[in-house]
């Protein structure tokens, strides 16, 4: 009796993990699409998101010195 219930539980957990993995893959793709759309929208408003942002901390620190 316990063996059957344990097997059912393991199968259910396996199915749940597979469904969760598929869901995460879909959510990741949707997030990539949203980010791409957001970047396109923001750049359309005049803000360049694809530039090199490494100079930002230097500019920030100079303002506070």
C-alpha positions, -999 to +999 in steps of 0.1 A: +000+000+000+027+025+010+048+015-021+020+024-044+014+057-027+051+065-027+054+057-064+024+079-072+039+107-052+073+104-070+055+104-104+035+135-094+066+153-082+084+144-115+054+158-135+053+189-114+091+195-118+088+191-156+058+215-157+077+240-136+108+238-158+086+243-189+069+273-173+103+289-164+115+285-199+084+303-213+087+330-186+123+335-196+114+339-232+086+364-224+110+384-202+135+386-230+108+398-254+096+424-228+132+436-223+137+439-260+104+458-264+112+481-234+147+488-248+132+497-282+106+520-265+131+538-243+156+543-272+126+557-292+122+583-264+158+593-268+176+573-241+204+551-254+203+518-235+230+500-256+259+523-249+288+518-226+277+526-191+312+521-175+318+558-174+287+565-153+304+559-119+332+583-128+307+610-138+287+604-106+318+606-084+330+638-100+297+655-092+300+646-055+336+656-050 
